[in-house]
Amino acid sequence: MSAIPEKLGELLRELAGVDEATRADILIELSDEFVSVPGEIAEAPYPEEARVPGCESEVFAFSRVVSGQQEAQESPRLEFFFAVENPQGISAMAMAAIVQQTVNGSSCEEILAIPTELAYEIFGRTLSMGKGQGLMSMVAVLHALARRHRREGRSS
């Protein structure tokens, strides 16, 4: 079984060692670093099939292969892009920025090794049920996109 992306593991270790107030400051700072999906990937209105289900912040997720499949055994490496339509969606923007900074360029296997409960590891156990569900859905979409790219890579 593959390990989660190295940069994501580093961030999780960093967050585990800080108090709640510092964690909140880090996450707000990360939300400020969020970069919305570029126009060459997708433009509004975004397709419904890209919507992250159950996310209150109206998040849309997109992916593309950045490398891989040169050899039959090599897993595609993916890059993810997000649109967060709710300007108040700070948690969703922080999660998207975390994916952009720590997961992009990872193999499908590394992405599939990310636990769905990642939101609680990042935001803490005090995360509301609704927000937690939406953020876990973001991870579930990453998994679905990784499975799709891996499957398509094997059939080409």
C-alpha angles and dihedrals in degrees: 000000000000123000123238117268110292096234091051090051090052091052092049091052090049093050092046090062099053135080122247096262093051090045090053091050091050092049093048089050090050091050088057088056093056113124116201122229110287118242093247089063100041141336133205131297084058120208115263092232088066093055116114103234118237095010111136092203094065096243124185121195130205134176143188137186112255097180143340141085094084085122123034091242096050116102119223115258113225140209121203131208129189140195114204106194097185109078088204091058095108094150092050090048090050091050091047091049090049090053091047093050102037109023106035111106093028125131122254089251092054090049092049089052091062108106116240088228089064089117091068092048090053103036099028133242093288090075111127117251094245095047091044092053092051093048092046087051088057089058091045089055090051088054092049092049092048091050090049094050092046091050093046091048091055093050096051 
